[in-house]
Amino acid sequence: MSWKAIHRWLGLTLGTLAVVLGISGAILAIDPVQQAWNAPAALGDLTAATLVERVTRTVPDAQEIRHLPSGAIVVFSFAGEQPQASYVDPADGGVLGPWQASALPRWVKNLHRSLLLGDAGRWLAAGIALVMAVLCASALVLLLRRMGGWQRLTKKVRGTLAQRTHVVTGRVVLLVLLLTSVTALTMSASTLGLVVLDAGTEPEVLSVVSGQPALPGAQLAPLQSLLVKDLRKLNVPGVTDPEDSWKLTTAKGQGWIDRYSGQMLAWQEASLAQRVYDLAVVLHTGESAWLWAVVLGLVGASVLLFWLSGFFIWWQARNQTPKITGNAPMAQADVLIFVASEGGSTWGFAQTLQDALRKCDHRVHTSALENIQTTAATRQVLVLAATYGEGQAPAHASGALALISKLKANNVPVTVLGFGDRQYPAFCAFAESLDQTLRKQRWPALLPLECIHQQSAQQFARWGLALAQALNEPLVLEHVPRLPPTTVLTLIGRQNFAPAGGHPTAILRFAWPARGLRTCLGTHGLARFSAGDLVGIVPPGSSVPRFYSLASGWQDGFLEICVRQMPGGQCSTHLLGLQTHDAIQAFIRPNPGFALPQTRKPVLLIGAGTGVAPLAGFIRRNDLMRPMHLYFGGRDPAKDFYFGPEIERWLGEGRLSTLQTVFSRVPQGGGYVQDALRRDAERLRHWVSQGAVFRVCGSRAMAQGVADVLDSVLAPLQLSVAKLKAKERYAEDVF
Ligand SMILES: Cc1cc2nc3c(=O)[nH]c(=O)nc-3n(C[C@H](O)[C@H](O)[C@H](O)COP(=O)(O)O)c2cc1C
């Protein structure tokens, strides 16, 4: 069973009980804080002898004096037959009030220690502490895998909100949670009688009756040299038994003092088990250190957050990961297929490959790339990997490269098939990195690296032929793409543009369907989306989706795109032919790399033509009036200033701070956006030195031109576009 499976299933099942222990632990952590609040000022150099003297003055029949971990002093005595306990001020021995634990913490303590189930519950609670320790250990392994090792542990986390919450919280609290589990187990070992804490039987110690009167506590030498801050408990000898002695307890052990001579009669060192137990109690409860109790309280409460985010991650994965049918157990499979996919389409190719291999009598197991390994039965490994962002791995496989670089090579061939899009500069860069790492590790390959452009079924079939030849088997790969669940969108408005010498273009606005629970959970059709995300649309007669950048977010209540007629373009022709109330099928593909970070720093938006669409979406939702500056390039203000009137309005409202427009086909139009940037070099450097982030959207040529100009503008600051990209301050959406 993989670490992931262990983590998931333990978390989903017994994790629910861990939530009960976490929350009850968080409530119990209030107690040490409250006690510290009520505790007296620091005890300083106050000796036990002075304390006894003060206490016996105000409570003459005191039986026991306890120094609580919070610092408070409690005296136990009898009022007639009635036992009583009171807080005492160590400064003067004055009685401050009665001491008693309130009913609620006692009930919560019972819940925390035994789930209100008595002895059986104590075993159960210990079992859950063990489960928590396993969850923490597996979480650490998964966290390191996901982030790509210790060095990358603090790097930005990518993924859905639930994934980010789970990972970021884990990064912060994991070690403390592990510590609380281990300390809980230590304490349980003693409670359940698995470890004996006592140093042995107590010695038979009697005071030697010499005829002299008993010494008052203040005159006992061992108490004169003992500071109260080191004292835990002091038992006063009874008045009716002349042989009774004083008994003192400290962290180091316990001692008996003769009541007549004041000599220490016996000393018993605390056992190692006792010391370990004491340390575990302090670390687990936070008593004696209220700040640590606050940390423990927050960590306890975080268990609920873990469980909820973990549940969502499982729920989303269950709904989004295509179910691979006919999967043989990994240990029995002779062919292993590992997949790295963000949008899910590569899983479809993996299923086609798996089905074809099974027809050739192979036993095949398909799994996510982060589970990569070989078994004794493995004869071939095939890795199908998509590339995202600026040539990066899909989020779930972000730690795969680091993992593979540590995997010990054997003679099983590992073949990589990349999936990407030549529109991106780093075409199939992740697959290339995978292939290079594998070869560096000396893994053999059945076939050289091949890269599939735009999910081409034909190219995949051709690779299948090469695979068939290499395996010497009649393998045929006929792939019919499987799309994510789609939603029907109805056109509710359109603005048409006819650019000079250009192609017809339109801004299309679709109604966003009412959101049911499943949509809210992000498991079905159109989940929440933001400007800059992509909408996938499959035109009639095609099985391959086309993607358009969104000019609106779900909060706008509609879905808007800007579509330009592509020569011979099936999808653009279909979309531009739509009339109001016509419907299309669509799905959302998140584009987290392009999303705007939450920042008050300047945001520089640079777009040309229809590339202004996602930038317009950012400005529309700039409710916090962050400083946004737009550079827009078109051909003719009368014909292709897309979103023009809205942009002017947003400028007036303060959603947009400054606007620079340039039009290349009109006299004094200002040229291209690159020209505007060059002219504004000084201002740009000022914004960049303030920490500005860039978002660039438009054609590949325009994005390259912008990057070249910015490189020369930023050179005096020792900065470049590449450096800004590395710091996640610069992102492009190009087409
Ligand atoms: C936001 C986004 C970024 C992408 N970045 C790259 C890239 O840098 N290089 C590349 O070759 N392909 C890139 N692609 C294309 C995908 O890798 C390609 O569509 C792949 O088939 C998707 O597979 P999947 O659906 O399994 O994730 C990108 C696609 C999207 C939507």
The ligand as a Gaussian input file, in Angstrom:
#p B3LYP/6-31G(d) Opt

LIG

0 1
 C       -2.537000      26.845000     -18.607000
 C       -1.848000      25.891000     -19.531000
 C       -0.461000      25.914000     -19.600000
 C        0.207000      25.048000     -20.471000
 N        1.559000      25.122000     -20.553000
 C        2.214000      24.328000     -21.429000
 C        3.624000      24.418000     -21.584000
 O        4.307000      25.206000     -20.934000
 N        4.223000      23.582000     -22.474000
 C        3.512000      22.690000     -23.225000
 O        4.090000      21.989000     -24.016000
 N        2.162000      22.574000     -23.081000
 C        1.499000      23.373000     -22.216000
 N        0.147000      23.283000     -22.074000
 C       -0.596000      22.314000     -22.883000
 C       -0.889000      21.026000     -22.103000
 O        0.283000      20.407000     -21.660000
 C       -1.599000      20.069000     -23.041000
 O       -2.836000      20.634000     -23.393000
 C       -1.802000      18.700000     -22.421000
 O       -2.299000      17.813000     -23.420000
 C       -2.809000      18.768000     -21.298000
 O       -2.910000      17.504000     -20.662000
 P       -3.864000      17.250000     -19.399000
 O       -5.262000      17.595000     -19.815000
 O       -3.723000      15.815000     -19.079000
 O       -3.375000      18.109000     -18.305000
 C       -0.528000      24.134000     -21.242000
 C       -1.923000      24.090000     -21.140000
 C       -2.578000      24.949000     -20.299000
 C       -4.070000      24.902000     -20.212000

